[in-house]
Amino acid sequence: MPATIAGDHVIVKRLFNRLLPKSWRSTVVTIPVIRLHGTIMAGGGQFRPSLSLASTAGLIEKAFSFDAPAVAMSINSPGGSPVQSRLIFKRIRDLAVEKNKKVLVFVEDVAASGGYMIAVAGDEIFADPSSIVGSIGVVSASFGFPELMKKIGIERRVHTAGQNKAVLDPFKPEKKEDVERLKVLQLEVHETFIDLVKERRGTKLADDPDLFTGLFWTGKRGLELGLVDALGDIRTVLKTRFGPKTQLKLVAAPRGLFGRFGLFGSSKGFSAPDIAAAAASGVIDAAEERALWARFGL
């Protein structure tokens, strides 16, 4: 249904409801719910779907099209790409202002790092006492293999046009100047993150020296620090706020077995090498995802 037609339908529905006697009017409130669960990265693997603006924009826009007083979001993410995190945050806030709707965020297991960046898009943030929140910092991790290369007799050959094109090559010894350059970049990204949290949470934040050091806390401690507004679960909070008849409507993309893995639907079809490459990529993605979750004991 085109956006203009959908908008007219909502207006007519509201007018019709107002013309009815109060005893006939519907008292059921439906709140759309989006589940933003997973690591955050651009693209994502064929076998390990992840959160990005591309994968969430449609769901977010659909949720804001509901004739509802608020949009609820369930977040469970250890973080990932700071760029994708901020793009998702911005899309949520843009639509919240455009549609004049409140955004209520509910943290499940974890909303840390980029996951917390998305969470602050909420006008209110709720968490379980045992949820993990925070980790307002920037991290970059890799491995180094120069000694292994020597032992197995492999020579690394890299040819560049530009003296800094091969910085932080994992197969070459680490250079102090390369690490310093990386840290400068991390500090800039960290400052952007801090500014965003301060802008959204404002005076709710406690004056604690550890707040922006990358540490993370339980939801209970996060409440004391001003990282969340209250403790509670999505169903209880929404029914308390909008009435016992409130219905939660999950907004989700259709995902069939083959559509999920991306094996069909392409005009080019697929081949054994394609599947093997996707599987190999999936193993790497899974390892990266596992490392992110493991930081929080999950």
N, C-alpha and C positions, 0 to 999 in steps of 0.2 A: 504494500500500500504506500503511495507517495507520501512524503512528509506533510504536504499541505492538506491532503485528504485526511490523514491521521489526526492532524491538528484540529480540523473542522469537526471531526467526529467527537473529539474530546470536549470541544466547546458546546456542541449540541447536547451531549450527554449531561454536562454540568447544568445547562439551562433547564433541560427537561426535569432533572432531579430537583431543582429549586422550585419549579412550578407545582410539583406534587405535594399533597398534604404531608406534614411531618411524620405522621404515623405510617405513610407509605414509602417514605424515602429509605434507601438502603443505608444501613448503619455499618456495613462491613467495609473495612479499610484494607486495601491490598498494598503491601509494601514490596517492591521489587528487590531482589537480593542477587548480588554478584559475588561469585567465589573467585578471588584472586589468589590462587594457590600455586606454589612452585618457585623455582629459581627465576631470576630476571636476566634475560639476555636477548640480544637481537637475533632474529631468525629462529634459532632453536633447531635441534636435530629432528630427523624423521621419526625416531623412536622415542625421543624424550621431549615432548612439547614443553615450552617454557613461556614465561610472561614477557610480553613486549607490547609496544603500542599497537603494532599490526595485529597481534593476536587478541587484544582486549578492546580495541576501539569500538568495534561493532556491538559488543555486549554492553559497554558503558553507555553508548548512545541509545540503545534499545531500552535500558533501564530508566534513563531520564525521560523517555517518551511516555512513560506510564502516568496516568492521572492519579498521582499519589503525592502526599505531603513530604515524603522523604525517600531517599534511596539508601539501602543498607548494603554494606560491603563486608564480606568475610575475608580476612587476610591471613595467610599462612605462608610466609616466605622468609628465607634466610638472607635475601638480598641478591646482588649480582651487578649488572650493568647500571652505573649511576645515570647514564644518559637515558636509557629506557625507563628507569624508575622515575626520573623527573618528567619525561614525556607523558607517562601515564598519570602522574600527579597533576600535571597541567591540564590534561584533557578532562579529568574529573572536575577540577575547579572551574574551568571555563564553562562547562555544561551546568554546574551547580549555580553559577551566577546567571547564565543565560536563561535557565528554566526556573530560577528562583526556588530551588529545592534544598533542603537540608541533607547533608551526607552524614550517615552514622556508620562508623567503622567498628568492626568487632574482630579482635585479634584471637586467633585460635592458638596453635602451639607457639608460633613465633612471628614477630614482625620486627625484624632486625635489619640494620644497614639499609639497603634499598627498599626492603619490605616496610621499614618504618617510615622512609621517605614517602611512600605511597600512602601509608596510614595517616600522615598529617594532612592529607587532603580532606579528611573528615572534619566536620564541625564539632563532632564529639567522638572520642575514642574510648571503647570499652574493651576490657581484657579479662581473662580468667586470672585468678590469683597466681596460678602457676605458669601462665604464659611467659614468654621471653620477649622483652622489648628493649629498644635502644641500639647499641652498637653504632653510634653516630661517628663514623670514621671511614677511612679509605684504606683498602689493602690490595696489594699486588703480590702474587705468589707464582713461583716457577721453580724449575730444577736446573742444576748445572751438571754437565757431563764431561768436562775437559779431561779428567783423570781416566775415566772409563774409555774415552776415545783413544788415549795413549795405550792403555792396556790391551785393547783389542786390535790395535794397529790400523785405525781409520783416520785419515787425514781430512780435516774440514776445509773446503775451498769455497770462499765467499768473495765475489767480485761486485763492487758497488760503484755507482757514480754519485758521490757524496760521502764525505768521511764519517757521517753519523748514521748512515743507513743500516748498519748492522749492530747498533747498540743493544746491549743485554742479550746477545746471542747465547743461548744455553749451552752451546758446544765450545765456547771460548771462555777463558778466564774472565771473571767479573772485574770491571774497571770502576775505580772510585768515582770518577767524573760522570760515568753513566748512571750510577746509583744516585748521585746528587741531583742529576737532571730529573730522574724519576720522582724523587722526593718533592721537588719543586712543583711538578705537575700534580702530585697527590695533595699537596697543601692547598693548591688552588681549588681542586674539586672538593676538598674537605670544607673550605670556607663557604663555598656555594651551598653545601649541605647544611652547615650551621646556620647560615643566614635564612634558609628556607624554614628550618625548624623554629627559629626565633620569631620569624614573621607569623607563622601559623599558631604557635603555642603561646607567644607573648609572655604576659605576666604570670601565666600558669606555671611556668618553669621555676623550679627551685634554684636557689643560688648554691650550686654544688660544683666544686672544681673538677669533678670526674665526669660531668654530664656529657662533654663533647670529646672525651678521650678514646672512644671506641669501646668502652665497657658496656655491658648489658646487664639487665636486671629482671627479676620476676615482675609480673603484672602488679602484684601487691606493692613492691618497692617503687615500681614505675608510677603508681598513683601518688605516692609521697613526693616523687621528684617532678610531678607535673607532666610526665610523658603520656599518661592516659587520664581520662576524666572520671572514670568509674569502673568498678568491677561488675561483671555480669555477662550473661549469655544472650545471644541474639533473640531467641524466642521470648524469653522472659521480659527483656527490656522493651521489645516492640509491642508486646501485648499489654504491658503496664502503661506504656505511653499512649498508644492509639486505641486501646480498648481490647477486651477479652476475645472479641470476634475477629480481630486482626488476622489477615491471612498473609503468609509469606510466599511470594512467587519467585522461584528460582529462575533467573535469566541465564540460559546456557546455550551454547552453540551445538547444533546437531553433530554427533560424532559416531559414525558407523565404524565397524571394525577395520575395514580397508581404508576408509577416509582418514581415520586417525593416524595410520602409519604412512599415508601418502603413497600407497602402492598403485592406486588406480586414480582415474580422473585426469590423467595427463594425456595430451594428444600424442605424445611420443611413446607411451606405454612404459614398460620397465623391462630390465634384463637382469640376469644373474649378477653381473658386475655392479649394477645399480644397487641391488639389494645388499650385496657384500659391502659396498662403500657406505651405505646407510647404516648397516649394522656396526661397522667399525667406528663410524662417527658417533653412533649411539653409545658405544662403550666409553668413548672419551667424554661425551657429555655426561654420562652417568657417573663417571669418576669425579668430574668437576662438581656435579650436583651433590654427590655424597660428601665431598670435602666441605662444601658450604654448610650443609645441615649438621655435619659432625662438630663444627665449631661450637654449636649450642647444645651438644649432648643429645642430639636427635638422630 
